[in-house]
Amino acid sequence: MRGGSNPPRPTIIMNEILEAQTELEKIRDDVELKLNKLKEIDITIKDQENRISYVSDKIDKKLGNIIEQDKFLQFFKKPYVAVSQGKNKTLVVVPKFIKNFQVGWLWKETEEYYIYQLDQYSAWLGDVPAELLEEINFKKEFNGTVTGDTVTFELKDRDAIKKRLGFHLKDIGDTEARIIKGHIFDVIADMIENGCLPFKAKPVNKDDIKDSEATFKLRDYQKEAYKKFLETGATGVFHPTGAGKSFIALYSISSLKGKKIIFVPTRTLLEQWNYYIDTYIPKDKEDIKIVTYQGWRDDGTEYSLAVFDECQRLPANTFSRVAVIPTKYRLGLSASPHREDNRESYIFALTGFPIGLNWKEYMETVGKKYHPIRVHIVYSATGKLSQLRELLDTSKKTFIFCDTIELGKKIAKEFDIPYIYGETNNRLKEVEDNRIVVISRVGDLGLSVKNLQRIIEVDFLYGSRQQELQRTGRLMHSEETNLRHDIIMTEKEFEQYGKRLWALQEKGFQIKIIE
């Protein structure tokens, strides 16, 4: 007699049949879904073909005598022209009616065209479409790597190395040479200008790593940057403003044993980094020193990590001395790794392997929207105050940027608001306690105010594209909605310094000119 614990054989078979039918229905539904998608694609293709045919007919009827139709349609497959501008620099010319095409730096603008300048730095930061990068094919005179005080290269590159770097080298052999003391960053900068990344990866030693006690988690793209730092030991993180570069540094600091030092360009950022450390990694505070670039004095301390915030400032003659600080690992942070003095190579040389993030890609990843930017053209400097009065909304958290101290104080007095500049103490508290402040260039870099809603620029640093990008970046840190950036320029300023706006345009911002 059979036991009652197992179902009869016919029941098992029936259950298997029912399961197979269920699975078959799922497969049928999946196939049907894919067929519907294919139909949609087919409809889309036919729709595009009809549009092309319609445009072709229009061209043939209206412009047939002056336009070669095939070449006209071919143009849209490659709507740009790349023109060499010397070694490792290329101009890319794009008609203005082509949307969503920005690469490198906007070099010049005409009524009909945008002209962008590309170099190897743009390529390393991932701002160049792959097909364009293949076409440009940046050239290198030689390849080489730097390890400690030694340059290593191939025998075939010896003469080129000697010609380009000989002033900085000694004991030049067939495949390696010694770097003269104090010349290491000059060697690295020259090699970077040549088009190659000369860094020898020096992974972070496992014995130097400890469990991080940070009170936050990294986003996926931040994890990639941290992973790059662990693999190389020297990394420049060039993500957009508001993307959380400081958190990559905080996590790296908290993950390493030993003493760490953070360099900042202003006392405003010194206050902000102190706040970050107290808030997110308080248990690591005793091992961290924060100094301004100009305030650092060598006291013989050796550090496990040096963080260079706003590292685009690092190549300045007055600041580059901090680059030789005794540190095992280094990390550079900047949203705008560009300089008006063409010393970009030193930004890379003094930080390490570059890791970038395209602005549009970042905006899509985190779901941010581009805020509008309006440029108001007034006749004279007197008209700036009238325009400011018209734009100012006292219900909105607002920064009024003004570089000139005399004008800044005048605005502060007229509107009864504080002016924050070099002599101001407790700058972050002033920002926090007041809905509207006038602020000099001490607020350009790194300042993160989560409830900021408006920026109005009244006075600025000539044609500095870097400053313009950094200033609109203050809104990128905000958690508010309905953000807005207004710029007030005289006619003369717009004519002379309008190029500062190109930095915004090439990152994807829409600019409206109001006269």
C-alpha positions as CSV (number, residue, x, y, z in Angstrom):
1,M,0.0,0.0,0.0
2,R,1.3,3.5,-1.0
3,G,2.0,6.1,1.6
4,G,0.0,9.4,1.6
5,S,3.0,11.7,1.6
6,N,3.6,11.9,-2.2
7,P,0.9,13.0,-4.8
8,P,-0.2,10.4,-7.4
9,R,1.8,10.4,-10.7
10,P,-1.0,11.8,-12.9
11,T,-1.2,14.9,-10.5
12,I,2.6,15.5,-10.9
13,I,2.3,15.3,-14.7
14,M,-0.7,17.7,-14.7
15,N,1.2,20.2,-12.5
16,E,4.2,20.0,-14.9
17,I,1.9,20.6,-17.8
18,L,0.3,23.7,-16.1
19,E,3.8,25.0,-15.3
20,A,4.9,24.5,-18.9
21,Q,1.7,26.3,-20.1
22,T,2.4,29.2,-17.8
23,E,6.0,29.5,-19.0
24,L,4.8,29.2,-22.6
25,E,2.4,32.1,-22.0
26,K,5.2,34.2,-20.6
27,I,7.3,33.5,-23.7
28,R,4.4,34.3,-26.0
29,D,3.8,37.6,-24.2
30,D,7.5,38.4,-24.4
31,V,7.6,37.6,-28.1
32,E,4.5,39.7,-28.7
33,L,6.0,42.6,-26.8
34,K,9.2,42.4,-28.8
35,L,7.2,42.2,-32.1
36,N,5.3,45.4,-31.1
37,K,8.5,47.1,-30.4
38,L,9.8,46.0,-33.8
39,K,6.7,47.4,-35.4
40,E,7.2,50.7,-33.6
41,I,10.8,50.8,-34.8
42,D,9.7,50.0,-38.3
43,I,7.1,52.8,-38.1
44,T,9.8,55.2,-36.9
45,I,12.1,54.2,-39.7
46,K,9.4,54.7,-42.3
47,D,8.5,58.0,-40.7
48,Q,12.1,59.2,-40.9
49,E,12.4,57.9,-44.5
50,N,9.2,59.9,-45.3
51,R,10.7,63.0,-43.7
52,I,13.9,62.6,-45.6
53,S,12.0,62.1,-48.8
54,Y,9.9,65.2,-48.1
55,V,13.0,67.3,-47.3
56,S,14.7,66.0,-50.5
57,D,11.6,66.9,-52.6
58,K,11.6,70.4,-51.1
59,I,15.3,70.8,-51.7
60,D,14.9,69.6,-55.2
61,K,12.0,72.0,-56.0
62,K,13.3,75.1,-54.2
63,L,17.1,74.7,-54.1
64,G,17.8,72.2,-56.7
65,N,19.8,74.7,-58.8
66,I,22.1,75.8,-56.0
67,I,22.4,72.8,-53.7
68,E,23.6,69.3,-54.5
69,Q,21.1,67.2,-52.7
70,D,23.2,64.1,-51.9
71,K,26.0,66.2,-50.4
72,F,23.5,68.3,-48.4
73,L,22.0,65.2,-46.8
74,Q,25.4,63.7,-46.3
75,F,26.3,66.8,-44.3
76,F,24.0,65.8,-41.4
77,K,25.9,62.6,-40.9
78,K,29.0,64.7,-40.0
79,P,27.9,68.3,-39.3
80,Y,31.3,69.6,-38.4
81,V,34.8,70.3,-39.7
82,A,38.0,69.6,-37.8
83,V,40.9,71.8,-38.5
84,S,44.4,71.3,-37.1
85,Q,45.7,74.2,-35.1
86,G,49.2,73.0,-34.4
87,K,50.4,70.0,-32.3
88,N,47.6,68.4,-30.2
89,K,45.2,71.3,-30.8
90,T,42.3,71.2,-33.2
91,L,39.5,73.5,-34.0
92,V,36.0,72.0,-34.6
93,V,33.6,74.2,-36.6
94,V,29.9,73.5,-36.1
95,P,26.9,75.4,-37.5
96,K,24.7,77.0,-34.8
97,F,21.6,75.2,-36.0
98,I,23.1,71.9,-34.9
99,K,21.8,71.3,-31.4
100,N,23.5,69.5,-28.5
101,F,27.0,69.5,-29.9
102,Q,29.6,70.9,-27.5
103,V,33.2,69.7,-27.2
104,G,36.3,71.1,-25.5
105,W,36.4,74.9,-25.0
106,L,34.4,77.4,-27.1
107,W,37.2,79.3,-28.8
108,K,35.2,81.7,-31.0
109,E,31.7,82.4,-32.1
110,T,30.3,84.0,-35.3
111,E,26.7,84.7,-36.3
112,E,26.6,81.3,-38.1
113,Y,29.1,79.0,-36.3
114,Y,30.5,77.8,-33.0
115,I,34.2,77.1,-33.1
116,Y,35.5,74.8,-30.4
117,Q,39.1,74.2,-29.4
118,L,40.1,70.6,-28.6
119,D,43.3,69.3,-27.0
120,Q,44.4,66.2,-25.3
121,Y,43.1,67.4,-21.9
122,S,39.5,67.4,-23.3
123,A,40.1,63.9,-24.7
124,W,41.3,62.6,-21.3
125,L,38.3,64.1,-19.6
126,G,35.9,62.3,-21.9
127,D,34.3,65.4,-23.5
128,V,35.0,64.3,-27.1
129,P,32.8,61.9,-29.2
130,A,34.7,58.8,-30.1
131,E,34.3,59.3,-33.9
132,L,35.7,62.8,-33.6
133,L,38.6,61.6,-31.4
134,E,39.5,59.0,-34.0
135,E,39.6,61.6,-36.7
136,I,41.8,64.0,-34.8
137,N,44.4,61.4,-33.8
138,F,46.5,63.4,-31.3
139,K,50.3,63.0,-31.9
140,K,53.1,62.1,-29.5
141,E,56.8,62.8,-30.0
142,F,57.6,60.1,-27.5
143,N,56.3,57.9,-24.8
144,G,57.7,57.7,-21.3
145,T,56.9,57.2,-17.6
146,V,58.1,58.8,-14.4
147,T,58.9,56.7,-11.3
148,G,60.4,58.6,-8.4
149,D,63.3,60.7,-9.9
150,T,63.7,58.5,-13.0
151,V,62.3,58.8,-16.5
152,T,61.9,55.5,-18.4
153,F,61.5,55.4,-22.2
154,E,62.2,53.3,-25.3
155,L,65.5,53.4,-27.1
156,K,63.9,54.8,-30.3
157,D,62.6,57.8,-28.2
158,R,66.0,58.7,-26.6
159,D,66.8,61.6,-29.0
160,A,63.4,63.1,-28.7
161,I,63.5,62.9,-24.8
162,K,66.9,64.5,-24.8
163,K,65.8,67.3,-27.1
164,R,62.6,68.0,-25.2
165,L,63.6,67.3,-21.6
166,G,67.4,67.5,-21.6
167,F,67.4,70.7,-19.5
168,H,65.7,68.8,-16.7
169,L,67.7,65.6,-16.9
170,K,71.1,64.1,-16.1
171,D,72.7,60.7,-16.6
172,I,70.7,60.1,-19.8
173,G,71.1,56.5,-20.8
174,D,69.6,54.4,-23.6
175,T,66.2,53.8,-21.9
176,E,66.2,55.9,-18.7
177,A,67.5,59.2,-17.2
178,R,67.6,60.9,-13.8
179,I,65.6,64.0,-13.1
180,I,67.5,66.9,-11.6
181,K,66.3,67.7,-8.1
182,G,63.4,70.2,-8.2
183,H,62.5,69.6,-11.8
184,I,60.1,66.6,-11.5
185,F,56.9,68.5,-12.2
186,D,58.5,70.4,-15.1
187,V,59.3,67.1,-16.6
188,I,55.8,65.7,-16.1
189,A,54.2,68.9,-17.4
190,D,56.3,68.8,-20.6
191,M,55.5,65.1,-21.1
192,I,51.8,65.9,-20.7
193,E,52.0,68.7,-23.2
194,N,53.6,66.2,-25.6
195,G,50.4,64.2,-25.4
196,C,51.2,61.3,-23.0
197,L,50.3,60.6,-19.4
198,P,53.7,59.9,-17.8
199,F,52.4,58.7,-14.5
200,K,53.5,55.3,-13.2
201,A,50.6,53.9,-11.3
202,K,51.4,53.4,-7.6
203,P,48.4,51.6,-6.1
204,V,47.5,52.5,-2.5
205,N,49.2,50.0,-0.2
206,K,46.7,47.7,1.5
207,D,48.6,48.3,4.8
208,D,47.7,52.0,4.5
209,I,44.0,51.3,4.2
210,K,41.5,51.2,7.2
211,D,37.8,50.9,7.4
212,S,36.1,54.2,6.5
213,E,33.9,55.7,9.2
214,A,32.2,58.2,6.9
215,T,28.5,58.8,7.6
216,F,27.6,58.7,3.9
217,K,27.7,56.4,0.8
218,L,29.3,57.2,-2.5
219,R,27.3,57.4,-5.7
220,D,28.3,55.0,-8.6
221,Y,30.4,57.6,-10.4
222,Q,32.0,58.6,-7.1
223,K,32.9,55.0,-6.5
224,E,34.6,54.8,-9.9
225,A,36.8,57.9,-8.9
226,Y,37.6,56.4,-5.5
227,K,38.6,53.1,-7.2
228,K,40.8,55.0,-9.6
229,F,42.5,56.6,-6.7
230,L,43.2,53.3,-5.0
231,E,44.6,51.9,-8.3
232,T,46.9,54.9,-8.9
233,G,47.6,56.7,-5.7
234,A,47.5,60.0,-7.5
235,T,44.3,61.2,-9.2
236,G,42.7,64.4,-10.5
237,V,38.9,64.3,-10.1
238,F,37.4,66.7,-12.6
239,H,33.7,66.3,-12.1
240,P,31.1,69.1,-12.6
241,T,30.2,71.5,-9.8
242,G,27.7,69.9,-7.4
243,A,28.8,66.4,-8.3
244,G,30.3,65.7,-4.9
245,K,34.0,65.8,-5.5
246,S,34.5,66.8,-1.8
247,F,32.8,63.5,-0.7
248,I,35.2,61.5,-2.8
249,A,38.0,63.2,-0.9
250,L,36.3,62.8,2.5
251,Y,35.9,59.1,1.9
252,S,39.5,58.7,0.8
253,I,40.7,60.6,3.9
254,S,38.6,58.4,6.1
255,S,39.9,55.3,4.4
256,L,43.6,56.0,4.9
257,K,45.8,55.7,8.0
258,G,48.2,58.5,9.0
259,K,48.2,62.3,8.7
260,K,46.3,64.1,5.9
261,I,46.4,67.7,4.6
262,I,43.8,69.6,2.6
263,F,44.8,72.7,0.6
264,V,42.2,75.3,-0.2
265,P,42.4,78.7,-2.0
266,T,40.2,80.7,0.4
267,R,39.3,81.0,4.0
268,T,35.7,80.5,2.9
269,L,36.5,77.0,1.8
270,L,38.6,76.4,4.9
271,E,35.5,77.0,7.0
272,Q,33.4,74.8,4.7
273,W,35.9,71.9,4.9
274,N,35.9,72.1,8.7
275,Y,32.1,71.8,8.6
276,Y,32.3,68.8,6.3
277,I,34.8,67.0,8.6
278,D,32.8,67.7,11.7
279,T,29.6,66.5,10.0
280,Y,30.7,63.5,7.9
281,I,34.0,62.1,9.3
282,P,34.3,63.5,12.9
283,K,36.4,60.6,14.1
284,D,39.2,61.4,11.7
285,K,39.4,65.1,12.6
286,E,42.6,64.8,14.7
287,D,44.6,63.5,11.7
288,I,43.5,66.2,9.3
289,K,45.1,69.6,8.7
290,I,43.4,72.3,6.5
291,V,45.4,75.2,5.1
292,T,45.2,77.8,2.4
293,Y,47.7,77.5,-0.5
294,Q,49.2,80.9,0.5
295,G,49.2,80.1,4.2
296,W,51.1,76.8,4.1
297,R,54.5,76.6,5.8
298,D,56.6,73.4,5.7
299,D,57.0,72.0,9.2
300,G,58.6,68.7,8.2
301,T,55.4,66.7,8.6
302,E,55.0,63.7,6.2
303,Y,51.5,63.0,5.1
304,S,49.8,59.9,3.8
305,L,47.4,62.0,1.6
306,A,47.4,65.6,0.3
307,V,44.1,66.9,-1.1
308,F,44.4,69.9,-3.5
309,D,40.9,71.5,-3.7
310,E,40.2,73.7,-6.7
311,C,43.5,72.4,-8.0
312,Q,43.3,74.7,-11.1
313,R,44.9,77.2,-8.7
314,L,47.9,75.0,-8.1
315,P,50.0,75.9,-11.1
316,A,50.2,79.6,-10.0
317,N,53.8,80.6,-9.3
318,T,52.8,81.5,-5.7
319,F,51.1,78.1,-5.0
320,S,53.0,75.5,-6.9
321,R,55.5,75.2,-4.1
322,V,53.0,73.1,-2.1
323,A,53.1,70.5,-4.9
324,V,56.4,69.2,-3.5
325,I,55.0,68.6,0.0
326,P,56.1,65.2,1.3
327,T,53.0,63.0,0.8
328,K,52.6,59.4,-0.1
329,Y,49.4,59.9,-2.1
330,R,47.7,62.9,-3.7
331,L,44.2,63.8,-4.9
332,G,43.2,66.9,-6.9
333,L,39.6,68.3,-7.2
334,S,38.3,70.8,-9.8
335,A,35.2,71.4,-11.9
336,S,37.2,73.6,-14.3
337,P,40.7,72.3,-15.0
338,H,41.5,75.2,-17.3
339,R,43.7,78.3,-17.0
340,E,43.9,81.5,-19.0
341,D,47.7,81.3,-18.9
342,N,47.8,78.0,-20.8
343,R,49.4,76.1,-17.9
344,E,46.7,73.3,-17.9
345,S,49.5,70.7,-18.2
346,Y,50.6,71.6,-14.7
347,I,47.1,70.9,-13.3
348,F,47.5,67.3,-14.4
349,A,51.2,67.1,-13.5
350,L,50.6,68.2,-9.9
351,T,47.6,65.9,-9.3
352,G,47.8,62.7,-11.2
353,F,45.7,60.4,-13.4
354,P,42.7,62.5,-14.7
355,I,39.2,61.2,-14.3
356,G,36.4,63.3,-15.8
357,L,32.6,63.3,-16.2
358,N,30.8,64.9,-19.0
359,W,28.4,67.6,-17.7
360,K,25.4,66.4,-19.7
361,E,26.0,62.8,-18.7
362,Y,26.1,63.9,-15.1
363,M,22.9,65.9,-15.4
364,E,21.1,62.9,-16.8
365,T,22.6,60.6,-14.2
366,V,21.4,62.5,-11.2
367,G,18.2,64.0,-12.8
368,K,19.3,67.6,-12.6
369,K,18.0,70.3,-15.0
370,Y,20.0,73.2,-16.5
371,H,19.0,76.5,-14.9
372,P,18.3,79.4,-17.2
373,I,21.0,82.1,-17.7
374,R,20.0,85.6,-18.7
375,V,22.5,88.3,-19.8
376,H,21.2,91.8,-19.4
377,I,23.0,94.4,-21.5
378,V,22.9,98.0,-20.1
379,Y,24.3,101.1,-21.6
380,S,26.7,102.1,-18.8
381,A,27.9,101.2,-15.3
382,T,25.2,103.5,-13.8
383,G,22.5,101.3,-15.4
384,K,23.8,98.2,-13.5
385,L,22.3,99.3,-10.2
386,S,18.9,100.1,-11.8
387,Q,18.9,96.6,-13.5
388,L,19.9,95.0,-10.2
389,R,17.0,96.7,-8.4
390,E,14.7,95.4,-11.0
391,L,16.0,91.8,-10.8
392,L,16.3,91.5,-7.1
393,D,13.6,89.4,-5.4
394,T,13.9,89.7,-1.6
395,S,12.0,86.4,-1.1
396,K,14.8,84.4,-2.8
397,K,18.1,83.3,-1.3
398,T,20.5,85.3,-3.5
399,F,24.2,85.9,-4.2
400,I,25.0,89.2,-5.8
401,F,28.6,88.7,-7.1
402,C,30.7,91.9,-7.2
403,D,34.5,91.8,-7.4
404,T,35.2,95.5,-7.0
405,I,35.2,96.3,-3.3
406,E,34.1,99.9,-3.6
407,L,31.1,98.9,-5.8
408,G,30.3,96.0,-3.5
409,K,30.2,98.2,-0.4
410,K,28.0,100.7,-2.3
411,I,25.5,97.9,-3.3
412,A,25.5,96.6,0.3
413,K,24.7,100.1,1.7
414,E,22.0,100.9,-0.8
415,F,20.1,97.6,-0.3
416,D,21.0,97.2,3.4
417,I,22.7,93.8,3.0
418,P,26.1,92.5,4.0
419,Y,29.1,92.5,1.7
420,I,31.3,89.4,2.1
421,Y,34.9,89.9,0.9
422,G,38.5,89.2,1.9
423,E,38.3,91.0,5.3
424,T,35.0,89.3,6.3
425,N,35.2,86.9,9.2
426,N,32.8,83.9,9.7
427,R,31.8,84.1,6.0
428,L,29.7,81.0,6.1
429,K,27.7,82.3,9.0
430,E,27.1,85.6,7.2
431,V,25.8,83.6,4.2
432,E,23.6,81.4,6.4
433,D,22.1,84.2,8.4
434,N,21.2,86.5,5.5
435,R,18.7,85.8,2.7
436,I,20.7,88.1,0.3
437,V,24.4,89.0,0.3
438,V,26.8,90.8,-1.9
439,I,29.9,88.6,-2.3
440,S,33.3,89.1,-3.9
441,R,35.3,86.4,-5.7
442,V,35.9,84.7,-2.3
443,G,32.5,83.0,-3.1
444,D,33.5,81.8,-6.5
445,L,35.0,78.4,-5.5
446,G,33.6,75.4,-3.8
447,L,30.9,77.2,-1.7
448,S,28.0,74.9,-1.2
449,V,24.7,76.5,-0.1
450,K,21.8,74.1,-0.4
451,N,19.0,76.7,-0.3
452,L,20.5,79.1,-2.9
453,Q,18.0,80.2,-5.5
454,R,19.4,83.1,-7.4
455,I,22.8,84.4,-8.6
456,I,23.1,88.0,-10.0
457,E,26.5,89.0,-11.3
458,V,27.2,92.7,-11.3
459,D,31.0,92.8,-11.5
460,F,33.5,90.1,-12.6
461,L,37.0,89.2,-13.5
462,Y,37.2,90.3,-17.2
463,G,36.9,87.4,-19.6
464,S,37.6,84.6,-17.2
465,R,35.6,81.5,-18.4
466,Q,36.7,79.6,-15.3
467,Q,35.1,82.1,-13.0
468,E,31.9,82.1,-14.9
469,L,31.6,78.4,-14.8
470,Q,32.4,78.3,-11.1
471,R,29.8,81.0,-10.3
472,T,26.9,79.3,-12.0
473,G,28.2,76.1,-10.2
474,R,27.1,77.6,-6.9
475,L,23.5,76.9,-8.1
476,M,24.5,73.3,-9.1
477,H,25.0,72.7,-5.3
478,S,21.5,73.8,-4.5
479,E,18.6,71.5,-3.6
480,E,16.0,74.1,-4.5
481,T,14.0,74.3,-7.7
482,N,13.3,77.2,-10.0
483,L,16.9,78.4,-10.0
484,R,18.1,81.3,-12.1
485,H,21.4,83.1,-13.0
486,D,21.4,86.7,-14.2
487,I,24.5,88.5,-15.5
488,I,24.5,92.3,-15.9
489,M,27.0,93.7,-18.4
490,T,27.6,97.0,-20.1
491,E,27.7,97.1,-23.9
492,K,31.5,97.5,-23.7
493,E,31.9,94.6,-21.2
494,F,29.8,92.3,-23.4
495,E,32.0,93.2,-26.4
496,Q,35.3,92.8,-24.6
497,Y,34.5,90.0,-22.1
498,G,31.6,88.1,-23.7
499,K,33.9,85.1,-24.1
500,R,33.4,84.2,-20.4
501,L,29.9,83.1,-21.3
502,W,31.2,80.5,-23.7
503,A,32.2,78.3,-20.8
504,L,28.5,78.0,-19.9
505,Q,27.3,77.5,-23.4
506,E,29.7,74.6,-24.1
507,K,28.5,72.8,-21.0
508,G,25.0,72.8,-22.3
509,F,23.4,75.9,-20.6
510,Q,21.0,78.0,-22.6
511,I,21.8,81.7,-22.6
512,K,19.3,84.4,-23.3
513,I,20.6,87.9,-24.2
514,I,18.3,90.8,-23.1
515,E,19.1,94.3,-24.3
